[in-house]
Amino acid sequence: MKILLALRVIPIGTGDTSLSSYVAEVVKIFEKRGLRYILSPFNTSIEIDDFNQLSDILKEIVQTLSSRDVKRMAIDISIDVRLDKEISLVYKIESVERKIMRSSQHTSL
C-alpha cells in the first residue's frame, strides 16, 4: 500500500527571504531515498510505503536543516491513505485530467 503525502517544510529565522536552497536540500533527501515525488511551488508530494518511513524522512529533514543552522522549522503534512485500492501520485493526476478531458483549448503552465 502506498501512502501519499504533501509535505511543506518552512525554515524559520534564516535571515533570508529565499527558501529555495532549503527546499533543494529536502528534495535531495527524497532523491537519495529513491522516492517518487512531485515538486510544486508550495509543497512537495511524495509516495511512501509506511508511516515508519515517514518518521525516518522527518528525522532526516530536521537533521539536515539543523546542520545548516536552522534553529526552528514548521512542517505541514497532508496524508492520503487509501485502503480499498493501490494509489499513486500519477494515478491521482491522471484521474483528474481524464475527468476534465484536456483539450487544445485548455491552458496550463
C-alpha positions in Angstrom: 0.0 0.0 0.0 1.4 3.4 -1.0 0.8 6.4 1.3 0.6 9.8 -0.5 1.5 12.9 1.3 2.0 16.6 0.7 4.9 17.9 2.7 5.8 21.6 3.3 8.9 22.5 5.4 9.2 26.1 6.4 12.6 27.1 7.9 12.1 30.0 10.4 14.6 32.6 11.2 17.0 32.0 8.4 17.6 35.7 7.8 16.9 35.2 4.1 13.6 35.7 2.1 14.5 32.9 -0.3 14.0 29.4 0.9 14.8 27.5 -2.4 18.2 26.3 -1.1 16.5 24.7 1.9 13.8 23.2 -0.4 16.6 21.7 -2.6 18.1 20.1 0.5 14.8 18.4 1.3 14.3 17.3 -2.3 17.8 15.7 -2.2 16.6 13.6 0.7 13.7 12.2 -1.4 16.0 11.6 -4.3 18.6 9.8 -2.2 15.9 7.5 -0.8 14.6 6.8 -4.3 11.1 8.2 -3.6 8.7 9.3 -6.2 7.9 12.9 -5.7 6.3 15.9 -7.4 7.6 19.4 -6.6 5.2 22.3 -6.7 5.5 26.0 -5.7 4.0 25.5 -2.3 4.8 21.9 -1.3 6.2 18.6 -2.4 4.0 15.5 -2.8 5.7 12.1 -2.2 4.8 8.4 -2.1 5.9 6.3 0.8 5.4 2.7 1.9 4.6 3.1 5.5 4.5 5.5 8.5 7.9 4.3 9.8 9.4 5.6 6.5 7.7 9.0 7.1 9.2 9.2 10.6 12.7 8.4 9.2 12.2 11.1 6.5 11.2 13.7 9.0 14.1 12.9 11.2 16.5 13.3 8.3 14.9 16.6 7.2 15.3 18.0 10.7 18.9 16.8 11.0 19.8 18.2 7.5 18.3 21.6 8.1 19.7 21.9 11.6 23.1 21.2 10.1 22.5 24.3 8.0 21.9 26.3 11.3 18.1 26.3 11.0 17.0 26.6 14.6 13.3 26.3 14.0 11.0 24.9 11.3 7.3 24.4 10.7 6.3 21.2 9.0 2.9 20.7 7.4 1.8 17.3 6.3 -1.3 16.2 4.5 -1.7 12.4 4.2 -3.8 10.3 1.8 -4.3 6.7 2.9 -6.5 4.6 0.7 -7.2 1.1 1.8 -9.6 -0.1 -1.0 -7.0 0.0 -3.8 -3.4 1.0 -4.6 -2.9 4.7 -5.5 -0.1 6.8 -6.7 0.7 10.4 -7.4 0.5 9.7 -11.2 -2.9 7.9 -10.8 -4.4 10.9 -8.9 -3.3 13.4 -11.5 -4.3 11.2 -14.5 -7.7 10.6 -12.9 -8.5 14.4 -12.7 -7.1 15.0 -16.2 -9.4 12.4 -17.6 -12.3 14.0 -15.9 -11.6 17.4 -17.3 -10.9 16.0 -20.7 -8.0 18.2 -21.6 -8.3 19.8 -25.0 -6.1 22.1 -27.0 -8.2 25.0 -25.8 -7.2 24.4 -22.2 -4.3 26.4 -21.0 -1.9 25.4 -18.2 1.7 26.1 -17.3 
